[in-house]
Amino acid sequence: MKIANTGIILIITLLSLCGCLSYGDKRACRKACAAIEPLETNLEITEADLEKGMYFGNLIQKRQGTPDDWIHASEGKYNSAWLSKEKAKDRRCDCINTYQDNKQ
């Protein structure tokens, strides 16, 4: 029984280290995404975008007025988007590792 418990503890520890269970990483991600400044030439977020809770665009296409709690997901893919907290539920955040390179 001790081996099984040790195995479970090890798995939980590994998942925590990779960020899969860490609430702190989600908070850090949202903070990193909020730190990305929209380019001056970008469009402003629309009411339709806010109602949908998302809009398509890469990291540097962040729109003026994007709420600070939105994250960016799927950078470099066809469906990259800025997403509200609700829409981002099962999506991996791109901002935590890349925002330094994209901060204006």
Summary of the structure (lengths in Angstrom):
residues: 104
radius of gyration: 16.6
end to end distance: 54.1
largest distance: 61.4
contacts: 253
relative contact order: 0.18
helix: 44%
strand: 12%
